[in-house]
């Protein structure tokens, strides 16, 4: 029982760890982890962008691209939606969180788009 639990724990931490396996969320952690506030803000920005783009891309893919037999262009469509979502996040942050926006600088578009492309 103890050995099985230890095996599951080690597998979860090392080999089946979603952050290490898929590298999701690692780019915000690596670049902005010096301050807890900026790392938390970037984490929420990435979560928001991933959730928003998944909610937008699913109907586009299943209701538009698949019926039109245009699945080949889904990467282009997804990247356009992701870029628009990141721009929305950047505008919201600029309006409501200017200090956090200035702390992020150029990292918001770069990191959010990279993580979202990996996730979606």
C-alpha positions as CSV (number, residue, x, y, z in Angstrom):
1,X,0.0,0.0,0.0
2,X,2.8,2.4,1.0
3,X,4.9,1.6,-2.1
4,X,1.9,2.0,-4.4
5,X,1.1,5.4,-2.9
6,X,4.7,6.5,-3.2
7,X,4.8,5.4,-6.8
8,X,1.7,7.4,-7.6
9,X,3.1,10.4,-5.8
10,X,6.4,10.3,-7.7
11,X,4.6,9.7,-11.0
12,X,2.4,12.7,-10.4
13,X,5.2,15.0,-9.4
14,X,7.8,13.9,-12.0
15,X,6.5,12.0,-15.0
16,X,2.8,12.8,-15.3
17,X,3.0,16.4,-14.1
18,X,0.9,18.4,-16.6
19,X,3.0,21.6,-16.2
20,X,6.2,19.7,-16.9
21,X,4.8,17.4,-19.6
22,X,3.0,20.0,-21.6
23,X,4.9,23.1,-20.4
24,X,1.6,24.9,-19.8
25,X,1.9,27.9,-17.5
26,X,5.7,27.6,-17.3
27,X,6.5,30.6,-19.4
28,X,4.7,33.0,-17.0
29,X,6.3,31.3,-14.0
30,X,9.8,31.5,-15.4
31,X,9.7,35.1,-16.7
32,X,7.6,36.8,-14.0
33,X,8.2,34.8,-10.8
34,X,10.3,37.4,-9.1
35,X,7.2,39.0,-7.6
36,X,4.2,37.1,-6.3
37,X,1.9,39.9,-7.6
38,X,3.1,39.8,-11.2
39,X,3.3,36.0,-11.3
40,X,-0.3,35.8,-10.0
41,X,-1.5,38.4,-12.4
42,X,0.1,36.7,-15.3
43,X,-1.3,33.3,-14.2
44,X,-4.8,34.8,-14.1
45,X,-4.2,36.4,-17.6
46,X,-3.2,33.1,-19.0
47,X,-6.1,31.3,-17.4
48,X,-8.5,33.9,-18.8
49,X,-7.1,33.7,-22.3
50,X,-7.1,29.9,-22.4
51,X,-10.7,29.7,-21.1
52,X,-11.9,32.4,-23.4
53,X,-10.2,31.1,-26.5
54,X,-11.4,27.5,-25.8
55,X,-15.0,28.7,-25.4
56,X,-14.7,30.7,-28.7
57,X,-12.7,28.1,-30.7
58,X,-14.9,25.1,-30.0
59,X,-18.1,26.5,-31.7
60,X,-16.0,27.9,-34.6
61,X,-14.4,24.5,-35.2
62,X,-17.5,22.3,-34.7
63,X,-20.2,24.6,-36.1
64,X,-18.3,26.3,-38.9
65,X,-15.1,24.6,-40.0
66,X,-16.2,21.0,-39.8
67,X,-19.5,21.4,-41.7
68,X,-17.7,23.5,-44.3
69,X,-15.0,20.8,-44.5
70,X,-12.3,23.4,-43.8
71,X,-10.5,21.7,-41.0
72,X,-7.2,22.4,-42.6
73,X,-7.3,26.1,-41.7
74,X,-8.1,25.6,-38.0
75,X,-4.6,26.6,-36.8
76,X,-4.9,30.0,-38.6
77,X,-8.4,30.6,-37.2
78,X,-7.3,29.6,-33.7
79,X,-4.3,31.9,-33.8
80,X,-6.5,34.8,-34.9
81,X,-8.9,34.2,-32.1
82,X,-6.0,33.8,-29.6
83,X,-4.4,37.0,-30.7
84,X,-7.7,38.9,-30.4
85,X,-8.2,37.5,-26.9
86,X,-4.7,38.5,-25.8
87,X,-5.4,42.0,-27.2
88,X,-8.6,42.1,-25.2
89,X,-6.7,41.1,-22.0
90,X,-4.1,43.7,-22.6
91,X,-6.7,46.4,-23.1
92,X,-8.5,45.3,-19.9
93,X,-5.3,45.3,-18.0
94,X,-4.3,48.7,-19.3
95,X,-7.6,50.2,-18.3
96,X,-8.1,48.5,-14.9
97,X,-4.6,47.4,-13.8
98,X,-2.1,49.9,-15.1
99,X,0.6,49.1,-12.6
100,X,0.4,45.4,-13.4
101,X,0.4,46.2,-17.1
102,X,3.6,48.2,-16.8
103,X,5.2,45.4,-14.8
104,X,4.4,42.9,-17.5
105,X,5.5,45.1,-20.4
106,X,5.9,43.1,-23.6
107,X,5.4,39.7,-21.8
108,X,1.6,39.7,-22.0
109,X,1.3,39.2,-25.7
110,X,4.3,37.0,-26.0
111,X,3.7,34.7,-23.1
112,X,-0.1,34.5,-23.3
113,X,-0.1,33.7,-27.0
114,X,2.7,31.1,-26.6
115,X,0.9,29.4,-23.7
116,X,-2.5,29.5,-25.4
117,X,-1.2,28.1,-28.6
118,X,0.2,25.2,-26.7
119,X,-3.0,24.7,-24.7
120,X,-5.5,25.0,-27.5
